Amino acid sequence: MSPTKQVRIDPGHPYAETKHISFEFYKQTRSASAFGYEYFVSLPQAYDAETGKRWPLVLFLHGAGESQRGKNESYATLRHGVPKVILCYDRLKDGQEPKVDIPLRSGRRVPKEDLSTTPVPPSVCEFVAERFITVTPSLNMQYGYGWNAPALSSLLDEVIQDYRVDIRRVHATGFSMGGYGTWELAQHSPKRFASVVPICGGVEPLLALNIKHIPQWIHHGERDDIISISQSKQMYDALQKIGAPEVKFSKYPSLGHDCWTEAYNQLELWEWMMDKSLPEGSGEVQREAAKNKTNVERI
């Protein structure tokens, strides 16, 4: 596979600037949907030196509150989850406390339980940043609410062509709208993922059979008044009923919607993810057919 012609773009804000890790912003060039995503990519420090190594990859899908609605608002995407971990790693290596303080989109009020400034444990910062390629698409609401699975699958095709990715160790995680998107993408591309980690999301339980083989670690706050924990429980129960071999369900009795800060701050989660891979010799990459893709550089 030959690399695509990557389109690096300026995010238009300073919040993605790093000194100690490669963290760049790009525009998707081809998509099986009518549009493509802008996305951040981080590379481990050893990526350029270890030229013979293929790296595990984690795709992160943010929630609705972290979406763009105006020009140059991708900074909202960086407040939580995987990109927050990467930025905290950079702060850690700079001798600072591993935390970020990134504003909300213009006009948004800070939620009462906003935990975006909670520090990330140094062990988590180092494990994620130094062992995974991370990909964080930034959803723009001008294309509608919710993650588009064909566009995301095309984005993964593009990234796998551009970087030395271990295709047996591609993982997906996300929270809230991204929790739904994680499960929906797994349904769309069931042979691609070594594991999925949906947080405070949901999906149609009748579709569980299609992804029963994928290791899954579900997380949800029991006090969530935005997306009921019943959404995750229904899927967990459906997977258990059909004999899914590896499904975990972490419930957080004292937490509401934002249980992702606690989940992503657990080193155990990342070690579990790192341990997962597709069966030896499979290495199948489920790609969107090239004939179905559109050049989206100018969209």
MIDOSE-1310 file (N, C-alpha, C; in nm, 2 decimals, decimal comma, always signed):
residues 299
mspt	+0,08/-0,12/+0,00/+0,00/+0,00/+0,00/+0,09/+0,12/+0,00; +0,06/+0,21/-0,09/+0,14/+0,34/-0,09/+0,07/+0,44/-0,01; +0,15/+0,53/+0,06/+0,09/+0,63/+0,15/-0,01/+0,72/+0,07; -0,10/+0,78/+0,14/-0,19/+0,88/+0,07/-0,12/+1,01/+0,08
kqvr	-0,17/+1,11/+0,01/-0,12/+1,25/+0,02/-0,18/+1,31/+0,14; -0,12/+1,31/+0,25/-0,18/+1,37/+0,37/-0,19/+1,52/+0,36; -0,30/+1,57/+0,41/-0,32/+1,72/+0,41/-0,32/+1,77/+0,55; -0,20/+1,82/+0,59/-0,19/+1,88/+0,73/-0,25/+2,02/+0,73
idpg	-0,32/+2,05/+0,83/-0,39/+2,18/+0,84/-0,36/+2,24/+0,98; -0,37/+2,37/+0,98/-0,35/+2,45/+1,10/-0,48/+2,45/+1,18; -0,48/+2,40/+1,31/-0,61/+2,40/+1,38/-0,66/+2,54/+1,42; -0,58/+2,64/+1,40/-0,63/+2,77/+1,43/-0,63/+2,81/+1,58
hpya	-0,57/+2,73/+1,66/-0,56/+2,76/+1,81/-0,43/+2,70/+1,86; -0,39/+2,74/+1,98/-0,26/+2,69/+2,04/-0,27/+2,57/+2,12; -0,39/+2,52/+2,14/-0,41/+2,41/+2,25/-0,35/+2,28/+2,21; -0,32/+2,25/+2,08/-0,27/+2,13/+2,03/-0,12/+2,13/+2,02
etkh	-0,05/+2,24/+2,06/+0,09/+2,25/+2,05/+0,16/+2,16/+2,15; +0,26/+2,09/+2,10/+0,34/+2,00/+2,19/+0,49/+2,02/+2,16; +0,57/+1,98/+2,26/+0,72/+1,99/+2,25/+0,78/+1,85/+2,25; +0,72/+1,76/+2,31/+0,78/+1,63/+2,33/+0,72/+1,51/+2,27
isfe	+0,62/+1,53/+2,19/+0,55/+1,42/+2,11/+0,49/+1,48/+1,99; +0,49/+1,40/+1,88/+0,43/+1,45/+1,75/+0,28/+1,44/+1,77; +0,22/+1,55/+1,75/+0,07/+1,56/+1,76/+0,02/+1,66/+1,65; -0,02/+1,61/+1,54/-0,05/+1,69/+1,42/-0,20/+1,68/+1,38
fykq	-0,24/+1,78/+1,31/-0,38/+1,79/+1,27/-0,39/+1,78/+1,12; -0,48/+1,69/+1,07/-0,49/+1,66/+0,93/-0,64/+1,67/+0,88; -0,66/+1,67/+0,75/-0,79/+1,66/+0,69/-0,80/+1,53/+0,61; -0,90/+1,45/+0,63/-0,92/+1,33/+0,56/-0,94/+1,36/+0,41
trsa	-0,88/+1,28/+0,33/-0,87/+1,31/+0,18/-0,98/+1,23/+0,10; -1,01/+1,10/+0,15/-1,11/+1,02/+0,08/-1,20/+0,96/+0,17; -1,33/+0,94/+0,13/-1,43/+0,89/+0,22/-1,53/+0,82/+0,14; -1,59/+0,71/+0,21/-1,70/+0,64/+0,15/-1,83/+0,71/+0,18
safg	-1,82/+0,82/+0,26/-1,94/+0,90/+0,29/-1,93/+1,03/+0,20; -2,02/+1,12/+0,23/-2,02/+1,25/+0,15/-1,92/+1,35/+0,21; -1,86/+1,32/+0,32/-1,76/+1,41/+0,38/-1,66/+1,33/+0,45; -1,55/+1,40/+0,50/-1,45/+1,34/+0,58/-1,42/+1,42/+0,70
yeyf	-1,34/+1,37/+0,79/-1,32/+1,43/+0,92/-1,18/+1,50/+0,92; -1,17/+1,60/+1,00/-1,04/+1,65/+1,04/-1,00/+1,57/+1,16; -0,87/+1,54/+1,18/-0,83/+1,45/+1,28/-0,69/+1,48/+1,33; -0,67/+1,45/+1,46/-0,54/+1,46/+1,52/-0,47/+1,32/+1,52
vslp	-0,34/+1,32/+1,51/-0,26/+1,19/+1,52/-0,14/+1,22/+1,61; -0,13/+1,13/+1,71/+0,00/+1,13/+1,79/+0,08/+1,01/+1,75; +0,21/+1,02/+1,76/+0,30/+0,91/+1,73/+0,39/+0,90/+1,85; +0,42/+0,77/+1,89/+0,52/+0,75/+2,00/+0,65/+0,81/+1,97
qayd	+0,72/+0,85/+2,08/+0,85/+0,92/+2,06/+0,95/+0,83/+1,98; +0,94/+0,70/+2,00/+1,03/+0,60/+1,93/+0,99/+0,57/+1,79; +0,88/+0,63/+1,74/+0,83/+0,59/+1,61/+0,93/+0,60/+1,50; +1,00/+0,71/+1,49/+1,09/+0,74/+1,38/+1,22/+0,65/+1,40
aetg	+1,26/+0,62/+1,52/+1,38/+0,54/+1,54/+1,36/+0,40/+1,52; +1,24/+0,34/+1,56/+1,22/+0,20/+1,54/+1,15/+0,18/+1,41; +1,22/+0,18/+1,30/+1,16/+0,18/+1,17/+1,10/+0,05/+1,13; +1,14/-0,06/+1,20/+1,09/-0,19/+1,16/+0,97/-0,23/+1,24
krwp	+0,93/-0,15/+1,33/+0,82/-0,18/+1,42/+0,68/-0,13/+1,37; +0,58/-0,22/+1,39/+0,44/-0,17/+1,36/+0,37/-0,16/+1,50; +0,30/-0,05/+1,51/+0,24/+0,00/+1,64/+0,09/-0,03/+1,65; +0,05/-0,06/+1,77/-0,10/-0,07/+1,79/-0,16/+0,07/+1,78
lvlf	-0,28/+0,08/+1,74/-0,35/+0,21/+1,72/-0,48/+0,21/+1,80; -0,51/+0,32/+1,86/-0,64/+0,34/+1,93/-0,71/+0,46/+1,86; -0,83/+0,44/+1,82/-0,92/+0,54/+1,76/-1,01/+0,59/+1,87; -1,01/+0,72/+1,89/-1,09/+0,78/+2,00/-1,20/+0,87/+1,94
lhga	-1,33/+0,85/+1,98/-1,44/+0,92/+1,94/-1,50/+1,00/+2,06; -1,50/+1,13/+2,04/-1,54/+1,22/+2,15/-1,70/+1,23/+2,15; -1,75/+1,31/+2,25/-1,89/+1,32/+2,27/-1,94/+1,45/+2,19; -2,07/+1,47/+2,20/-2,13/+1,58/+2,13/-2,08/+1,71/+2,18
gesq	-2,06/+1,72/+2,31/-2,01/+1,85/+2,37/-1,87/+1,89/+2,32; -1,80/+1,80/+2,27/-1,66/+1,82/+2,22/-1,66/+1,84/+2,07; -1,77/+1,85/+2,01/-1,78/+1,87/+1,86/-1,75/+2,02/+1,82; -1,71/+2,03/+1,69/-1,70/+2,17/+1,64/-1,84/+2,22/+1,59
rgkn	-1,86/+2,34/+1,61/-1,98/+2,41/+1,56/-1,95/+2,54/+1,49; -1,83/+2,59/+1,51/-1,78/+2,71/+1,45/-1,64/+2,69/+1,40; -1,58/+2,80/+1,34/-1,45/+2,79/+1,28/-1,34/+2,77/+1,39; -1,25/+2,68/+1,36/-1,13/+2,66/+1,44/-1,17/+2,62/+1,59
esya	-1,27/+2,53/+1,60/-1,32/+2,49/+1,73/-1,27/+2,35/+1,77; -1,17/+2,30/+1,70/-1,13/+2,16/+1,73/-1,06/+2,15/+1,87; -1,03/+2,27/+1,93/-0,98/+2,26/+2,07/-1,08/+2,19/+2,16; -1,21/+2,20/+2,14/-1,31/+2,14/+2,22/-1,29/+1,99/+2,22
tlrh	-1,24/+1,93/+2,11/-1,21/+1,79/+2,10/-1,10/+1,74/+2,20; -1,02/+1,83/+2,24/-0,90/+1,80/+2,32/-0,92/+1,80/+2,47; -1,04/+1,83/+2,52/-1,06/+1,85/+2,66/-1,07/+1,72/+2,74; -1,10/+1,61/+2,67/-1,12/+1,48/+2,74/-1,06/+1,37/+2,66
gvpk	-1,05/+1,25/+2,73/-1,02/+1,13/+2,66/-0,88/+1,12/+2,62; -0,86/+1,05/+2,51/-0,72/+1,02/+2,46/-0,64/+1,14/+2,42; -0,70/+1,25/+2,35/-0,61/+1,36/+2,32/-0,57/+1,44/+2,45; -0,65/+1,44/+2,55/-0,62/+1,49/+2,68/-0,50/+1,42/+2,74
vilc	-0,50/+1,28/+2,73/-0,39/+1,20/+2,78/-0,26/+1,24/+2,71; -0,27/+1,26/+2,58/-0,15/+1,29/+2,50/-0,09/+1,43/+2,54; -0,18/+1,53/+2,55/-0,14/+1,66/+2,59/-0,08/+1,66/+2,74; -0,14/+1,58/+2,82/-0,09/+1,57/+2,96/+0,05/+1,50/+2,96
ydrl	+0,07/+1,41/+2,87/+0,21/+1,35/+2,86/+0,31/+1,46/+2,82; +0,27/+1,54/+2,73/+0,36/+1,65/+2,69/+0,39/+1,74/+2,80; +0,29/+1,78/+2,88/+0,31/+1,86/+3,00/+0,40/+1,79/+3,10; +0,38/+1,66/+3,12/+0,46/+1,58/+3,21/+0,61/+1,58/+3,17
kdgq	+0,64/+1,56/+3,04/+0,78/+1,56/+2,99/+0,84/+1,70/+3,00; +0,75/+1,80/+3,01/+0,80/+1,94/+3,02/+0,82/+1,98/+3,17; +0,80/+1,88/+3,26/+0,82/+1,91/+3,40/+0,70/+1,98/+3,47; +0,59/+1,97/+3,40/+0,47/+2,03/+3,46/+0,37/+1,93/+3,51
epkv	+0,27/+1,97/+3,58/+0,17/+1,88/+3,63/+0,09/+1,83/+3,50; +0,06/+1,69/+3,50/-0,01/+1,64/+3,38/-0,16/+1,67/+3,38; -0,19/+1,79/+3,34/-0,33/+1,84/+3,34/-0,35/+1,94/+3,23; -0,47/+1,96/+3,18/-0,49/+2,06/+3,08/-0,61/+2,15/+3,13
dipl	-0,61/+2,27/+3,07/-0,72/+2,37/+3,10/-0,76/+2,43/+2,97; -0,85/+2,36/+2,90/-0,89/+2,40/+2,76/-1,03/+2,45/+2,77; -1,06/+2,57/+2,71/-1,20/+2,62/+2,72/-1,30/+2,54/+2,64; -1,42/+2,57/+2,68/-1,54/+2,51/+2,61/-1,55/+2,60/+2,48
rsgr	-1,63/+2,54/+2,39/-1,67/+2,62/+2,27/-1,73/+2,75/+2,31; -1,72/+2,85/+2,23/-1,78/+2,98/+2,26/-1,93/+2,97/+2,29; -1,97/+3,03/+2,40/-2,11/+3,03/+2,44/-2,16/+2,92/+2,53; -2,07/+2,82/+2,55/-2,11/+2,70/+2,63/-2,08/+2,72/+2,77
rvpk	-2,17/+2,68/+2,86/-2,14/+2,69/+3,00/-2,07/+2,56/+3,05; -1,99/+2,58/+3,15/-1,91/+2,46/+3,20/-2,01/+2,37/+3,28; -2,02/+2,25/+3,24/-2,12/+2,16/+3,31/-2,08/+2,14/+3,46; -2,17/+2,12/+3,54/-2,15/+2,11/+3,69/-2,05/+2,00/+3,73
edls	-2,04/+1,90/+3,65/-1,95/+1,79/+3,68/-1,84/+1,78/+3,58; -1,80/+1,89/+3,52/-1,69/+1,89/+3,43/-1,56/+1,85/+3,50; -1,49/+1,75/+3,45/-1,37/+1,70/+3,51/-1,25/+1,71/+3,42; -1,26/+1,80/+3,32/-1,16/+1,81/+3,22/-1,02/+1,85/+3,27
ttpv	-1,02/+1,92/+3,39/-0,89/+1,96/+3,44/-0,83/+1,86/+3,54; -0,90/+1,75/+3,56/-0,85/+1,64/+3,65/-0,71/+1,59/+3,59; -0,61/+1,59/+3,67/-0,48/+1,54/+3,61/-0,49/+1,39/+3,57; -0,40/+1,35/+3,48/-0,39/+1,22/+3,43/-0,27/+1,15/+3,50
ppsv	-0,28/+1,04/+3,56/-0,16/+0,97/+3,63/-0,05/+0,96/+3,53; +0,07/+0,99/+3,58/+0,19/+0,98/+3,49/+0,21/+0,85/+3,42; +0,17/+0,74/+3,50/+0,19/+0,60/+3,44/+0,09/+0,59/+3,32; -0,02/+0,65/+3,32/-0,12/+0,64/+3,21/-0,07/+0,72/+3,09
cefv	-0,02/+0,84/+3,12/+0,04/+0,93/+3,02/+0,14/+0,86/+2,94; +0,24/+0,80/+3,01/+0,35/+0,73/+2,95/+0,31/+0,61/+2,87; +0,22/+0,53/+2,93/+0,18/+0,41/+2,87/+0,11/+0,43/+2,73; +0,02/+0,52/+2,73/-0,06/+0,55/+2,61/+0,02/+0,62/+2,51
aerf	+0,09/+0,73/+2,55/+0,16/+0,81/+2,45/+0,28/+0,74/+2,39; +0,35/+0,65/+2,47/+0,47/+0,59/+2,42/+0,45/+0,45/+2,35; +0,32/+0,40/+2,36/+0,30/+0,26/+2,31/+0,19/+0,25/+2,20; +0,11/+0,36/+2,18/+0,01/+0,36/+2,08/+0,02/+0,47/+1,98
itvt	-0,01/+0,45/+1,86/-0,05/+0,56/+1,77/-0,19/+0,59/+1,81; -0,22/+0,72/+1,82/-0,36/+0,76/+1,85/-0,42/+0,84/+1,74; -0,55/+0,82/+1,72/-0,62/+0,90/+1,61/-0,74/+0,95/+1,67; -0,76/+1,08/+1,66/-0,88/+1,15/+1,72/-0,95/+1,24/+1,62
psln	-1,05/+1,18/+1,55/-1,12/+1,27/+1,46/-1,20/+1,37/+1,54; -1,22/+1,49/+1,47/-1,30/+1,60/+1,53/-1,42/+1,62/+1,45; -1,54/+1,58/+1,51/-1,67/+1,59/+1,44/-1,71/+1,74/+1,43; -1,76/+1,77/+1,31/-1,81/+1,91/+1,29/-1,96/+1,89/+1,27
mqyg	-2,04/+1,96/+1,35/-2,18/+1,94/+1,35/-2,25/+1,99/+1,22; -2,18/+2,06/+1,14/-2,24/+2,10/+1,01/-2,27/+1,98/+0,92; -2,21/+1,87/+0,95/-2,24/+1,74/+0,88/-2,34/+1,66/+0,95; -2,40/+1,71/+1,06/-2,50/+1,64/+1,13/-2,45/+1,57/+1,26
ygwn	-2,54/+1,54/+1,35/-2,51/+1,48/+1,48/-2,48/+1,33/+1,46; -2,38/+1,28/+1,54/-2,34/+1,14/+1,54/-2,23/+1,11/+1,45; -2,16/+1,00/+1,48/-2,04/+0,95/+1,40/-2,09/+0,87/+1,28; -2,02/+0,89/+1,17/-2,05/+0,82/+1,05/-1,96/+0,71/+1,03
apal	-2,01/+0,58/+1,04/-1,92/+0,47/+1,04/-1,84/+0,45/+0,90; -1,91/+0,47/+0,79/-1,83/+0,45/+0,66/-1,72/+0,56/+0,65; -1,74/+0,68/+0,70/-1,64/+0,78/+0,69/-1,52/+0,74/+0,79; -1,56/+0,69/+0,90/-1,45/+0,65/+1,00/-1,37/+0,53/+0,95
ssll	-1,44/+0,44/+0,89/-1,37/+0,32/+0,83/-1,27/+0,37/+0,72; -1,32/+0,46/+0,64/-1,23/+0,52/+0,54/-1,11/+0,59/+0,60; -1,14/+0,66/+0,71/-1,03/+0,73/+0,78/-0,92/+0,63/+0,83; -0,97/+0,52/+0,89/-0,88/+0,42/+0,93/-0,80/+0,36/+0,81
devi	-0,86/+0,34/+0,70/-0,79/+0,29/+0,58/-0,67/+0,39/+0,55; -0,70/+0,52/+0,56/-0,61/+0,62/+0,52/-0,49/+0,62/+0,62; -0,52/+0,62/+0,75/-0,42/+0,62/+0,85/-0,33/+0,49/+0,84; -0,39/+0,38/+0,82/-0,31/+0,25/+0,81/-0,22/+0,26/+0,69
qdyr	-0,26/+0,33/+0,58/-0,17/+0,34/+0,47/-0,05/+0,44/+0,50; -0,08/+0,54/+0,58/+0,02/+0,64/+0,61/+0,12/+0,61/+0,72; +0,08/+0,52/+0,81/+0,17/+0,49/+0,92/+0,19/+0,34/+0,94; +0,29/+0,31/+1,02/+0,33/+0,17/+1,04/+0,24/+0,11/+1,15
vdir	+0,12/+0,07/+1,11/+0,02/+0,03/+1,21/+0,01/-0,12/+1,21; +0,01/-0,18/+1,33/-0,01/-0,33/+1,35/-0,16/-0,35/+1,33; -0,20/-0,40/+1,21/-0,34/-0,42/+1,18/-0,41/-0,52/+1,27; -0,34/-0,60/+1,34/-0,40/-0,70/+1,43/-0,43/-0,63/+1,57
rvha	-0,38/-0,51/+1,59/-0,41/-0,44/+1,71/-0,46/-0,30/+1,69; -0,58/-0,29/+1,63/-0,65/-0,17/+1,62/-0,77/-0,17/+1,71; -0,78/-0,06/+1,79/-0,88/-0,06/+1,90/-0,96/+0,07/+1,88; -1,08/+0,07/+1,93/-1,17/+0,18/+1,93/-1,23/+0,21/+2,06
tgfs	-1,24/+0,34/+2,10/-1,31/+0,38/+2,22/-1,37/+0,51/+2,21; -1,46/+0,54/+2,29/-1,53/+0,67/+2,29/-1,63/+0,68/+2,40; -1,67/+0,81/+2,43/-1,77/+0,83/+2,53/-1,89/+0,91/+2,48; -2,01/+0,88/+2,55/-2,13/+0,95/+2,52/-2,17/+0,93/+2,37
mggy	-2,18/+1,03/+2,29/-2,20/+1,01/+2,15/-2,09/+0,92/+2,09; -1,97/+0,94/+2,14/-1,86/+0,85/+2,09/-1,87/+0,71/+2,14; -1,94/+0,69/+2,25/-1,97/+0,55/+2,30/-2,07/+0,48/+2,20; -2,17/+0,55/+2,16/-2,26/+0,50/+2,06/-2,18/+0,47/+1,93
gtwe	-2,10/+0,57/+1,89/-2,02/+0,56/+1,77/-1,92/+0,44/+1,77; -1,86/+0,41/+1,89/-1,77/+0,30/+1,90/-1,84/+0,17/+1,86; -1,96/+0,15/+1,92/-2,03/+0,03/+1,90/-2,08/+0,02/+1,75; -2,13/+0,14/+1,70/-2,18/+0,14/+1,56/-2,07/+0,11/+1,46
laqh	-1,95/+0,16/+1,49/-1,83/+0,14/+1,40/-1,79/-0,01/+1,41; -1,80/-0,07/+1,53/-1,77/-0,21/+1,54/-1,87/-0,30/+1,46; -1,99/-0,25/+1,46/-2,10/-0,32/+1,38/-2,07/-0,31/+1,23; -2,02/-0,20/+1,19/-1,99/-0,17/+1,05/-1,87/-0,25/+1,01
spkr	-1,77/-0,26/+1,09/-1,64/-0,32/+1,06/-1,60/-0,42/+1,16; -1,68/-0,53/+1,17/-1,66/-0,63/+1,28/-1,53/-0,71/+1,28; -1,46/-0,71/+1,17/-1,34/-0,79/+1,16/-1,21/-0,70/+1,18; -1,23/-0,57/+1,20/-1,12/-0,48/+1,21/-1,06/-0,47/+1,35
fasv	-1,14/-0,48/+1,46/-1,10/-0,43/+1,59/-1,06/-0,54/+1,68; -0,94/-0,52/+1,75/-0,89/-0,61/+1,85/-0,97/-0,60/+1,98; -1,02/-0,48/+2,01/-1,10/-0,45/+2,12/-1,18/-0,32/+2,10; -1,29/-0,31/+2,18/-1,37/-0,18/+2,18/-1,40/-0,15/+2,33
vpic	-1,40/-0,02/+2,36/-1,42/+0,03/+2,49/-1,53/+0,14/+2,48; -1,66/+0,11/+2,48/-1,76/+0,21/+2,48/-1,79/+0,26/+2,62; -1,80/+0,39/+2,64/-1,82/+0,45/+2,77/-1,95/+0,54/+2,76; -2,04/+0,51/+2,85/-2,17/+0,58/+2,87/-2,23/+0,60/+2,73
ggve	-2,24/+0,49/+2,66/-2,31/+0,49/+2,53/-2,42/+0,39/+2,52; -2,44/+0,34/+2,40/-2,55/+0,24/+2,38/-2,56/+0,20/+2,24; -2,63/+0,09/+2,21/-2,65/+0,05/+2,07/-2,77/-0,05/+2,07; -2,82/-0,08/+1,96/-2,93/-0,17/+1,95/-2,89/-0,31/+1,99
plla	-2,94/-0,37/+2,10/-2,90/-0,50/+2,15/-2,92/-0,61/+2,05; -3,01/-0,60/+1,96/-3,04/-0,71/+1,86/-2,92/-0,73/+1,77; -2,83/-0,63/+1,77/-2,71/-0,64/+1,68/-2,59/-0,70/+1,75; -2,61/-0,75/+1,87/-2,50/-0,80/+1,95/-2,42/-0,91/+1,88
lnik	-2,50/-1,00/+1,81/-2,44/-1,12/+1,76/-2,33/-1,09/+1,66; -2,34/-0,98/+1,59/-2,24/-0,94/+1,49/-2,10/-0,91/+1,55; -2,10/-0,87/+1,68/-1,97/-0,83/+1,74/-1,94/-0,91/+1,87; -2,00/-1,02/+1,88/-1,98/-1,10/+2,01/-1,84/-1,15/+2,02
hipq	-1,77/-1,16/+1,91/-1,63/-1,21/+1,91/-1,53/-1,10/+1,96; -1,57/-0,98/+1,96/-1,47/-0,87/+1,99/-1,46/-0,85/+2,14; -1,35/-0,85/+2,20/-1,33/-0,82/+2,34/-1,39/-0,67/+2,37; -1,47/-0,66/+2,47/-1,54/-0,53/+2,50/-1,53/-0,50/+2,65
wihh	-1,50/-0,38/+2,68/-1,50/-0,33/+2,82/-1,59/-0,21/+2,82; -1,71/-0,23/+2,88/-1,81/-0,13/+2,89/-1,80/-0,05/+3,02; -1,82/+0,08/+3,01/-1,82/+0,16/+3,13/-1,94/+0,25/+3,14; -1,99/+0,27/+3,26/-2,11/+0,37/+3,27/-2,13/+0,41/+3,41
gerd	-2,16/+0,54/+3,43/-2,19/+0,59/+3,57/-2,33/+0,56/+3,60; -2,35/+0,51/+3,73/-2,49/+0,47/+3,77/-2,58/+0,59/+3,79; -2,52/+0,71/+3,81/-2,60/+0,83/+3,83/-2,61/+0,92/+3,70; -2,58/+0,86/+3,59/-2,59/+0,93/+3,46/-2,73/+0,96/+3,43
diis	-2,76/+1,10/+3,43/-2,89/+1,14/+3,40/-2,91/+1,19/+3,25; -2,80/+1,17/+3,17/-2,80/+1,21/+3,03/-2,82/+1,09/+2,94; -2,75/+0,98/+2,97/-2,77/+0,85/+2,90/-2,78/+0,75/+3,01; -2,89/+0,69/+3,02/-2,91/+0,60/+3,13/-2,82/+0,48/+3,12
isqs	-2,77/+0,43/+3,24/-2,69/+0,31/+3,24/-2,76/+0,19/+3,18; -2,89/+0,20/+3,17/-2,97/+0,09/+3,11/-2,93/+0,07/+2,97; -2,88/+0,17/+2,90/-2,84/+0,16/+2,76/-2,72/+0,06/+2,75; -2,62/+0,08/+2,84/-2,51/-0,01/+2,84/-2,55/-0,15/+2,89
kqmy	-2,63/-0,15/+2,99/-2,67/-0,28/+3,05/-2,74/-0,37/+2,95; -2,83/-0,31/+2,87/-2,90/-0,39/+2,77/-2,81/-0,46/+2,68; -2,71/-0,39/+2,63/-2,61/-0,45/+2,54/-2,52/-0,55/+2,61; -2,48/-0,52/+2,73/-2,41/-0,62/+2,81/-2,49/-0,75/+2,83
dalq	-2,61/-0,73/+2,87/-2,70/-0,85/+2,89/-2,71/-0,93/+2,76; -2,73/-0,86/+2,65/-2,74/-0,93/+2,52/-2,62/-1,00/+2,48; -2,50/-0,95/+2,51/-2,38/-1,01/+2,48/-2,36/-1,14/+2,57; -2,39/-1,12/+2,70/-2,38/-1,23/+2,79/-2,47/-1,35/+2,74
kiga	-2,59/-1,31/+2,70/-2,69/-1,41/+2,66/-2,65/-1,50/+2,55; -2,57/-1,44/+2,45/-2,53/-1,51/+2,33/-2,39/-1,57/+2,35; -2,34/-1,56/+2,47/-2,21/-1,63/+2,50/-2,09/-1,55/+2,45; -2,09/-1,42/+2,45/-1,97/-1,35/+2,41/-1,86/-1,38/+2,50
pevk	-1,74/-1,42/+2,44/-1,63/-1,48/+2,53/-1,56/-1,38/+2,62; -1,56/-1,25/+2,59/-1,49/-1,15/+2,67/-1,56/-1,02/+2,67; -1,64/-1,00/+2,77/-1,71/-0,87/+2,79/-1,70/-0,83/+2,94; -1,65/-0,71/+2,97/-1,65/-0,66/+3,10/-1,74/-0,54/+3,11
fsky	-1,79/-0,52/+3,23/-1,88/-0,40/+3,25/-1,85/-0,34/+3,39; -1,79/-0,22/+3,38/-1,75/-0,14/+3,50/-1,86/-0,04/+3,52; -1,92/-0,04/+3,64/-2,03/+0,05/+3,68/-1,97/+0,14/+3,79; -2,00/+0,27/+3,78/-1,94/+0,37/+3,88/-2,06/+0,43/+3,96
pslg	-2,08/+0,37/+4,08/-2,20/+0,41/+4,16/-2,21/+0,56/+4,20; -2,09/+0,63/+4,21/-2,10/+0,77/+4,25/-2,08/+0,87/+4,14; -2,07/+0,82/+4,01/-2,05/+0,91/+3,90/-2,17/+0,92/+3,81; -2,18/+1,04/+3,75/-2,29/+1,06/+3,66/-2,24/+1,04/+3,51
hdcw	-2,27/+1,14/+3,43/-2,23/+1,12/+3,29/-2,08/+1,10/+3,26; -2,01/+1,19/+3,33/-1,86/+1,18/+3,31/-1,80/+1,07/+3,40; -1,81/+0,95/+3,35/-1,73/+0,84/+3,41/-1,61/+0,82/+3,33; -1,59/+0,88/+3,22/-1,48/+0,85/+3,13/-1,35/+0,90/+3,19
teay	-1,35/+1,01/+3,27/-1,23/+1,06/+3,33/-1,17/+0,95/+3,42; -1,26/+0,89/+3,50/-1,21/+0,78/+3,59/-1,17/+0,66/+3,51; -1,24/+0,63/+3,40/-1,21/+0,51/+3,32/-1,08/+0,52/+3,25; -1,06/+0,64/+3,18/-0,93/+0,66/+3,11/-0,81/+0,68/+3,20
nqle	-0,83/+0,71/+3,33/-0,72/+0,73/+3,42/-0,68/+0,60/+3,48; -0,74/+0,49/+3,44/-0,70/+0,36/+3,50/-0,60/+0,29/+3,41; -0,48/+0,27/+3,46/-0,38/+0,20/+3,38/-0,42/+0,06/+3,34; -0,50/+0,00/+3,42/-0,55/-0,14/+3,39/-0,62/-0,14/+3,26
lwew	-0,70/-0,04/+3,23/-0,77/-0,03/+3,10/-0,68/-0,04/+2,98; -0,57/+0,04/+2,98/-0,48/+0,05/+2,87/-0,39/-0,08/+2,86; -0,36/-0,14/+2,97/-0,29/-0,27/+2,97/-0,38/-0,38/+2,91; -0,50/-0,38/+2,95/-0,60/-0,47/+2,89/-0,61/-0,46/+2,74
mmdk	-0,62/-0,33/+2,70/-0,63/-0,30/+2,55/-0,50/-0,35/+2,48; -0,39/-0,32/+2,54/-0,26/-0,35/+2,47/-0,25/-0,51/+2,46; -0,31/-0,58/+2,55/-0,30/-0,73/+2,55/-0,38/-0,79/+2,44; -0,48/-0,71/+2,38/-0,57/-0,77/+2,28/-0,52/-0,76/+2,14
slpe	-0,54/-0,86/+2,06/-0,50/-0,86/+1,92/-0,59/-0,96/+1,85; -0,60/-0,94/+1,72/-0,67/-1,03/+1,63/-0,59/-1,16/+1,62; -0,66/-1,27/+1,59/-0,59/-1,40/+1,58/-0,47/-1,40/+1,49; -0,36/-1,47/+1,53/-0,24/-1,48/+1,44/-0,28/-1,53/+1,30
gsge	-0,23/-1,46/+1,20/-0,25/-1,49/+1,06/-0,38/-1,43/+1,00; -0,46/-1,37/+1,09/-0,58/-1,31/+1,03/-0,55/-1,18/+0,96; -0,51/-1,08/+1,04/-0,46/-0,96/+0,98/-0,54/-0,90/+0,87; -0,67/-0,93/+0,88/-0,76/-0,88/+0,77/-0,80/-0,73/+0,80
vqre	-0,79/-0,65/+0,70/-0,83/-0,51/+0,71/-0,96/-0,49/+0,64; -1,06/-0,46/+0,70/-1,19/-0,44/+0,63/-1,19/-0,30/+0,58; -1,18/-0,28/+0,45/-1,17/-0,15/+0,39/-1,30/-0,12/+0,31; -1,33/+0,01/+0,31/-1,43/+0,06/+0,22/-1,38/+0,04/+0,08
aakn	-1,46/-0,01/-0,01/-1,42/-0,03/-0,15/-1,38/+0,11/-0,21; -1,27/+0,11/-0,28/-1,22/+0,23/-0,34/-1,32/+0,30/-0,43; -1,40/+0,22/-0,50/-1,50/+0,27/-0,59/-1,61/+0,35/-0,52; -1,62/+0,32/-0,39/-1,73/+0,39/-0,31/-1,67/+0,52/-0,25
ktnv	-1,54/+0,54/-0,26/-1,49/+0,66/-0,19/-1,49/+0,78/-0,28; -1,50/+0,90/-0,21/-1,50/+1,03/-0,28/-1,38/+1,11/-0,23; -1,32/+1,18/-0,32/-1,21/+1,27/-0,28/-1,28/+1,39/-0,20; -1,24/+1,41/-0,08/-1,30/+1,51/+0,01/-1,21/+1,62/+0,05
eri	-1,10/+1,63/-0,02/-1,00/+1,74/+0,02/-1,07/+1,87/+0,02; -1,16/+1,90/-0,07/-1,21/+2,03/-0,08/-1,35/+2,05/-0,02; -1,40/+1,94/+0,04/-1,53/+1,95/+0,10/-1,53/+2,03/+0,23
